[in-house]
Amino acid sequence: QVQVAESGGGLVQAGGSLRLSCTASRLTFDDYTMGWFRQAPGKEREGVSCINWSSSNIYYTNSVKGRFTISRDNAKNTLYLQMNSLKPEDTGMYYCAVYYSRGIYRPRCDRTDFGYWGQGTQVTVSS
């Protein structure tokens, strides 16, 4: 039903920047949370950053605080992740996801809560 599509990944040197975008379509409700998750080879998928509908509740995993910025444009059903000062450990497949969180006071940035996922966009940071 809901379709999610990411873009913006690529190969960048350490210290560089990338801006990821994600557009959701075929949505039937508002008040949905969106998030970015990543999975590196040999590691579990982790929540990088999540943001609720009103942008009043934002989460960043500790390793990206101060370097990444999440934002959204609800009129376009689009999510962004500005990634600065990239490190090799940021390398991984980045997934965008949607969580119908209506009525949830403080949605978590937990993979199990998100029902709709994009195909992923690869981010590779060279040392």
Secondary structure as UniProt FT lines:
FT   STRAND          3..7
FT   STRAND          10..13
FT   TURN            14..15
FT   STRAND          18..25
FT   STRAND          32..39
FT   TURN            41..42
FT   STRAND          46..51
FT   TURN            53..54
FT   STRAND          58..60
FT   HELIX           62..64
FT   TURN            65..67
FT   STRAND          68..73
FT   HELIX           74..76
FT   STRAND          78..83
FT   HELIX           88..90
FT   STRAND          92..100
FT   TURN            102..103
FT   HELIX           111..113
FT   STRAND          116..117
FT   STRAND          121..126
//
